[in-house]
Every structure is written in structure tokens, then in C-alpha cells.
Amino acid sequence: MRRIAFVNEKGGTCKTTLCVNTGAWLARQHGKRILVADLDTQGHAGKALGLDVRGLAPTVREVLLERTLPFRAAVRATAIPGLEVLPANKALADFPLEVAGEEDRADRLRERLDALAADAWDAVLIDAPPSVSLVTENVLRAATEVVIPVALTYLALDGCAEILDSLERLRREQGRAPRLTLVVPTLHRRTRLADEILAKLAARFPRELAGTVLGFSVKIDEAQSYGQTIYEYAPHSDGARALSQLAEEIWGKGLPA
């Protein structure tokens, strides 16, 4: 069971967009059983899949706190066969304080995923929060792979560097860290700055940089506002084509040669 985290320590980089639509593509086109695990207090992954997460319980918070709670008790179905979601909401903000005195506070997600049957899902796609936190630490310790979306702006590039530092620190401390599967350029516009950042990414990640660049897409924003994936809302749009190509790259790069 693959565990793929979508991470950047800067917000607005299309983490949720990539996570949710990659899951939808794999379920729809490849018949994979996919769980999208939302680890962000904003609950955007659940919202993008049509859930009203306000006041919802149990959520990922209860999964992390209550070891006796069956994992599937917090999992919800979506409109897409094969695609399920472990939702989050603002209650997750209390998690760091609730486990502050626990030795395993940074390993709660890994422990719960380790306890699942190996074939529970073909993959768990984890939507990480846009900041350094105990929740982010849980995500990085639980994941086996990392996808880093990088909006073609200076600050998002800086967020990418921060994630690489976090992975290196984890490797030093734990002797292991999730491998970097793909770096995805997002929100591309035809500007000199965007092209300069894209060139820097290509030089820094000659093997990991995605072959597809995700541009601005009004259709993607509209789809999310209706709680739908791009494949339900605008399947023939440029955004749908780009996201499907990225999903194929993500899935293919993680498979053994």
C-alpha cells in the first residue's frame, strides 16, 4: 500500500488539487482503491470531494487520538467508486496540545496506517497542512513517498527548500525518510520570473521534475467550488488533461522499474 504525501510548507501551491484529482484519476481510470487522507484543519480535501466537514465526527483527529476507534469508522465514501476520504476539520487544530505529553505524538499516523491490512487500499494519498507542525511531522513519518507541488513564485520555491530540509533532518534522526517521487510546477504563467523558477527547478531536480506543468485553470477552481473533481465537472478541459498526465506520472514513477 503506497503512502504518498503532497507537501509544501507554503500555502496555495495546489497540494489539495493534486491530491484529490490524482486520487480520482487513479480510481476512475485504473480501478485503484484510493484513500485521500486530509491532514489539514481547513478540510479542503473533503470539501473538494463534496463533503460538508463542519462539525463532522469522527474525523482524522479521532483516528489519531483514539487507538480503539476502528480506522474505517472515520472514512467516508465519495461520488467516485473506489475513492474514499478520511476527512479533517478545525477540530484537528487541538491535536498537538492533546498529545503534547505523549512520546509517540509524532508517529500516530504511521502507527495507524501500519496497523491496516496491506491491501486495505492500493494507495493512501495524504494532503498535508501548509506549515511546519506536529501534524506535518506525522505526515512525513507516515509517508513512503513525497510529491512537492511548487507554485512558480519565490515563496513557494522557498517552501520546497524547507521540505527538503525537513526530509534530510528526518533521515538523519530516523535513518529513513520518504523518497521524493515528483516535483510538480504549478500555477504557471508566461512571465520571466516563472520561467526562471522553472529553470531552477529543472537544474535542481533533473530526474524528479514533472514533465507536465500545471497552469492556472478557472475550471479547476469552479469544480472545487461545486465539490467535484475536474473529471466530473470539466473532463475535456486543459486542467483535466494536465492533472491526468500528472496523475500518470505520479503513479508511474513510484512503481519498480
N, C-alpha and C positions, 0 to 999 in steps of 0.2 A: 504494500500500500504506500504509494508515494505521498509525501507531505511537502507541498510547495507553498512557500510563503511569499507574498507580494509585499515588498517592504521598501520604503524610503522614509527617512526621518524628516522629510519636508512634505507638507500637505499639498493637495492639488496637483498630483503627478499622475493621476489615473490609475492608482492602485486598485480601487474598488471596481472601476470599469473593466480593467484587465482580468481581475479575479473572477468576477461574476460571468462575464461573457466567455472567458476561456472555459469555465465550468459548463456553461450552456452549450457551447460548441461540441465539447467532448461527449456530453450526454446525448445531444441530438444527432450528431453525425457519426459518432463512433460507438454509440451504445454503451459508454462507460458509466459506471455508478460513481457519482461525484458528490462529495460533501463540501459546501462552502462554509467555512468556519469564520464568523465575524468576530474579530477581537478589538473592534473599535467602538468606543462609547457612543459614537454618532449613529451606529446601527445602519449605516448606509447599504451594506451588502444585503441585509434583509429587506430594506425598503426598495432597493433596486429589483428585488425578486417578488415584489408585490405584498410584502408583509407589513402590517401595522405593528411596529415593535414597541410602541409606547406602552409602558406598564405590563409588557409581556413577561410571563414567567412559566416555567423555568427557562433560563437562557444560558449562555456560556458562563455567566457568573456563577450560577448554581453548580454547573458541571465542575468548575474549578474549585469550588468551596466544599461541596458535599460528595465525598468519595462513595457513599452508598447510593447516590442517585444514579439510576441507570442512564448511561450516556444518551441513549435514544429518546429518553423522556423529554429532552430539550430540542430534539431535531424536528424540523418542520418540512413537509413536502412543499414543492413549488409547482407551478403550472407546467413545468417541463419534466416529462418522465425521466427518471434516473438522476435527477438533480435535486438534492436536498440542502437545507441550510440550517446551521447552528447559529441562531441569531444573538445579537447583543443589543443593549440599550444603555441608558445613562447609569443604571444600577452598577454596571461594571466599574464605574469610577471609584466605588468603595472597596474594590478588591485589594489594592495594595495595603490599605490600612487594616483590612480584615485578616490578612495573613502576615502582617509585619513581623510577628514573633515566631513564625514557622520556618524551620530550617529548609524545608523543601519548597519555599514560596516561589522560586524561580523555575521550578520543574513540574508544576501542577499540570500544565497542558501536556507535556511529554508523558507524564505518568498515565494520564487518562487515555491518550492515544496508544501508548504501549499496551494497555490492557485490552484494547479492542482486538477482535479476530483479524488476522492478516488480510482476510478477504472481505472485511466489513464494507469497504468501498475500494474502488480502483485508485482513487486519489482523494486526499483532503487538501483543498485549496484555502489557505489562510490569509485573510485580509487583515493586515497589521495596522496598528494605530500610527499616525503621522508624528511620532515623538519618541524620545528615549524614555522608557518607563519600565516598571516591573512587568507589565503586560508584554511589551516588546521583547524583553528578556525571555519570557516564557515562549514567545513565538519562535525566536531564534534557536532556543534549546530544543524545541519540539520538531522543527522543520528538518528535512533532509536536503531540501533544495531551496534556493532563493531566486526570485525574479525581481529585479530592481527596475521599475519604471522611472525614467528621468525626463521630466519636462525640460525643454530646451531653453532653460533660463539659468542664470548663475546660481541662484539659491538652491534649485533642485539638484544641480551638479554638486554643490556642497553637501546636500543631504545624502547623495550617493557615496561620497567620500566618507561620511560619518558611518554609514552602514558597513563599508569595507573595514573601517577601524574596529567596529563592534565585532565583526566576524573574526578578525585577527586576534582580538582580545579573548574571545571565546575559545579560539583554537589554542591559544597559549594556556588558558586556565583549565580547559576541559580535555585537551588533547584531540578535540574534534570540533567541527563546525559544519553547518550545511554548505554544500557546494553551490557555487554561483552558476545557475543554468543559463540565464539570459539577462542582458541589459537592454531595456526597451526605450528608445527615444519616443517621446510623446509630445502632443500639443505643438507640433511643428508648424511654423510659419516661414514664409520666404523672406527672411531677414538675414543680414550679415552675421548678427550675433548667434542666431540659431544654427547657421551653417558652421560657425567657428566652434560652437559647443559640440555639434555632431562630429566634427573632425577630431576634436579632443577625445571624445568617447571612442571613436574608431581606433585611435592610436593607443588608448589605454586598454581597450578590450577587443583585441583583434579577432579573438575566437568567440567571445561571448556576446558581442553586439548583434542585436536582431537585424535581419535583412529587411524587415518592414518597419517603416516609420509611421507612427500614428499621428495624423494631423488633427486639427480642430474639426469637430463634427457636431453640427446642430442636431442632427438626427439621434446621435448617442445621448445628448442631454435630454431631448424630448422623450426618448424611450425610458430613461430612468425616472423622469417625472411621472410617467404612467405606470411605474412598477413593472416594466417589461425589459427583456433583453433586446439588443439590437436586431436579433434574428426573428423576433416576433413582430417588432414594430416597423423596421425598415430593412428587410433581408437583402435587398438589392442595392443598398446604399454603399458609398465609398467606405463609411465607417464599418459596415458589416464585413466588407471584403478585407479590410485591414485587420480587423480583430480576428477573423477566421484564420488568416495567414499567420498571425502571431500565436494563436492557439496551437496551430500545427507545429510551429517552431518550438514552442514550449514543451509540447508533448514529445516531439521527436528528439529533442536534444537531451532529454532525460532518460532515454532508452539506451540500453547497452548496444555497442556497435556490433 
